[in-house]
Every structure is written in structure tokens, then in C-alpha cells.
Amino acid sequence: MLEGSTLIGNVLGLVLFFMLAGFILSLAIKIVREYQRLVVFRLGRCIGEKGPGLIFLIPFVDRASWVDLREQYLEVPHQTCITKDNAPISIDFLIYWKVIVAVDSVIQVANFAGASQGIATTTLRAVIGDITLDDVLAEREHINDVLRVKLDEVTERWGVKVTAVEIREILPPREVQDAMNRQMAAERNRRAMVLEADGKREATVKVAEGDKQSAILKAEGDRQAAILRAEGFSLALDKVFSVAKTVDAKTMSLQYLDALKSLGASSATKFVLPMEFTNLLRPFLTHTETASK
């Protein structure tokens, strides 16, 4: 019976020993990832940051605070601000930040998120108070840059870098929203009217160009027809002239005699004879005189 109790005691002792050893090792050995750092305090005094890699600490003497070096964001809910022209607006935005100096982020500030949100709210109201409502709505990027610079000046002493500030939503007063909606509707109507007018203008230009081309083609057709008629008339004249060259004086005289015969058959009492007629009759007269001799 005594031997059994001794065996159980030994087993329990070994179990407790290994549990205690494992606990001490868990306090002494830390594995720090690339994006993490350990800020180590020894007996309450900061001895610096450790990592990345395998880190050994003195159990019950060293205490460590984990710091994440990755970029993070803080969401600031809607804040009511008054613009320079006394218009109330509601703005919410995001703050992107990352730890640059791990030791300062642990020693200099206890709750970075809460402190940053408070500073961001007061900074936002100060910035918006110097800008009119129209500029707030139109210059969002400028406001983002101003907020980032001012917040970074404050958080620098905490070992934190504000990388960006993004305004997510700006809600102006209801009457301003209604006016903006009316303005956008008017702008859409104006663009529709401009597009319609441009369409009509282009259609008119197309019709005019079509009429122009039609007139040009018609004029070209008339010109070609006139040229063809002139060429035909010219060919006819050339033909007449070529035939006329083969007609001698006797033939012309016979033609005149036929014409006189027709005149004689008419009821007219007066006849006008051209001077050329005597020239045409001269060969006949000469021939007649020669025959009589």
C-alpha cells in the first residue's frame, strides 16, 4: 500500500514538474514574426524592442508588450462641423496609420485609437471651420491632405505615422441637398437639350451636304449633256461643210434656179434677189453667148 502511494506521488510530482517547466519556457521563449516587435521591460524599465525571430526573456523578471507594425485604419464616425459660412455638415472619415517606433507607441500613449479619434475630431472641426460649404464639397482631396498633415504632426511623438486620411461621406443640410438635386436635374436637362440640338444640327448638315452633292451631280450631268450636244452639232456642221466643199458653182446655180421657179409659182409681185445670184448666172450667160457665136 505504501509503495502504491509513493508511485502515485512520484507521477504527480513529474507531471507538476513538466507543467511548471513548460510554463516557465513559455514565459522565456517568444517567437516574433516579421511584422511584429516586442517592447521588453525588465523590472519595470524599458530595455528596448526585440524581434523578429526567436527571443529569450528572463521569466518573472522581463515583461513584454506586443506591437504590430502593419498599416491599420481607424474609423471616425459622423461628426457635425460648422463651415466658414455657418452651414452645418456631417462628415465621417478613415485614418490609416502604422507604428514606426515601437517603443514610443507603448511608452508615449496608452490608448492610441481613443487618443487619435479625439484629436481627429477636433482637427476636423478646426479645418472645416476655415472652409466654405462649396469648397468642402469640391475640395475633398485638399481636406484629406490637410487632415493628414495635422494629425501626423501630433502622432509623430507617439511613434506613429499617419499615412492617409480619407473622407468617406459628407452630408450637407437638407435644403442644400435639395438644391444640389435640382442643379443636377437642370444639368442633365441641359445636356439632353445640347445633345438633341447637336443631333439636329448634324442632321441638317447631312441633308445640306446631300443636297449639295445632288446639285453637283445634276450640274455635272447637264454639263456632260451640253458637251455631247455641242459635239454632235459640231460633227453635223463638219459633215455639212465637208459635203458643201464638193458642190461646184453649177450645182449652186441649179439650186438657185429651182428656188426662183418656186418663187415664180407664188402670188408675190416683188422678188428680192441677192447679189450673189448674178455671179452664179454669169457662167450660164457666158456659155450662152459662146454658143450663139
Secondary structure as GFF3:
##gff-version 3
##sequence-region A 1 293
A	DSSP	alpha_helix	2	28	.	.	.	ID=ss1
A	DSSP	beta_strand	29	32	.	.	.	ID=ss2
A	DSSP	beta_strand	36	42	.	.	.	ID=ss3
A	DSSP	beta_strand	45	50	.	.	.	ID=ss4
A	DSSP	beta_strand	53	56	.	.	.	ID=ss5
A	DSSP	beta_strand	62	68	.	.	.	ID=ss6
A	DSSP	beta_strand	72	82	.	.	.	ID=ss7
A	DSSP	beta_strand	88	99	.	.	.	ID=ss8
A	DSSP	alpha_helix	102	107	.	.	.	ID=ss9
A	DSSP	alpha_helix	112	128	.	.	.	ID=ss10
A	DSSP	alpha_helix	133	138	.	.	.	ID=ss11
A	DSSP	alpha_helix	140	155	.	.	.	ID=ss12
A	DSSP	three_ten_helix	156	158	.	.	.	ID=ss13
A	DSSP	beta_strand	160	171	.	.	.	ID=ss14
A	DSSP	alpha_helix	174	245	.	.	.	ID=ss15
A	DSSP	alpha_helix	249	264	.	.	.	ID=ss16
A	DSSP	alpha_helix	276	292	.	.	.	ID=ss17
###
